[in-house]
Amino acid sequence: MADVLVVGGGIVGLLSALNLSDRGLSVTVIDAGGQRPPASWAGGGILSPLFAWRYPDPMNRLSQDATA
């Protein structure tokens, strides 16, 4: 049995699994494969809130600083 289950075999899932494995944990990665389109096909790298007007100013500043 694995110590950690990673759902999604995209770049974030695989790098997370690699990092956890490097730390000595047993990792299992599950992925939908060709059954579902990967998240990165449309929104990879999007870190900002979708509705900026719904978030407090500190959150919006943090998001803007992260993309600079």
Phi and psi in degrees as a GROMACS rama.xvg file:
@    title "Ramachandran Plot"
@    xaxis  label "Phi"
@    yaxis  label "Psi"
@TYPE xy
-78.1632  151.31  ALA-2
-73.8321  -34.3081  ASP-3
-136.012  140.046  VAL-4
-112.244  122.099  LEU-5
-105.721  123.646  VAL-6
-99.692  112.032  VAL-7
114.193  122.897  GLY-8
-104.195  31.4381  GLY-9
-81.3492  -168.478  GLY-10
-60.8355  -42.6095  ILE-11
-68.7546  -44.4319  VAL-12
-63.1147  -45.4615  GLY-13
-69.1788  -40.5764  LEU-14
-67.7732  -35.4394  LEU-15
-64.0445  -44.6051  SER-16
-61.8488  -42.0737  ALA-17
-62.5668  -45.4428  LEU-18
-62.7154  -44.1549  ASN-19
-65.3384  -39.3982  LEU-20
-64.6765  -41.17  SER-21
-62.1555  -24.5423  ASP-22
-87.4916  3.8537  ARG-23
95.2358  6.67163  GLY-24
-89.4831  150.532  LEU-25
-86.4122  125.38  SER-26
-123.115  136.424  VAL-27
-117.336  130.865  THR-28
-110.02  127.945  VAL-29
-116.178  143.261  ILE-30
-147.615  146.804  ASP-31
-74.4659  -14.176  ALA-32
61.6831  -134.089  GLY-33
-77.6803  -4.39023  GLY-34
-70.7647  -28.1689  GLN-35
-134.79  145.854  ARG-36
-70.5422  144.755  PRO-37
-67.738  151.973  PRO-38
-62.2846  -31.792  ALA-39
-70.1535  -12.6036  SER-40
-65.1624  -25.8277  TRP-41
-119.568  -34.3198  ALA-42
-133.136  17.6678  GLY-43
-57.3302  131.575  GLY-44
86.9415  -1.98103  GLY-45
-78.0598  117.127  ILE-46
-115.074  -10.8774  LEU-47
-83.5946  154.783  SER-48
-63.945  146.884  PRO-49
-73.4293  -33.717  LEU-50
-121.246  83.939  PHE-51
-57.3853  -32.3619  ALA-52
-68.9127  -11.5196  TRP-53
-93.3214  -2.59455  ARG-54
-111.69  151.507  TYR-55
-68.2528  156.518  PRO-56
-53.224  -42.5151  ASP-57
-57.8795  -37.0049  PRO-58
-66.9448  -42.0425  MET-59
-64.7921  -39.2978  ASN-60
-63.6502  -41.9257  ARG-61
-60.6094  -44.1083  LEU-62
-64.6887  -41.1309  SER-63
-66.8962  -40.9497  GLN-64
-64.8199  -32.7656  ASP-65
-68.85  -24.4786  ALA-66
-96.7525  -6.55772  THR-67
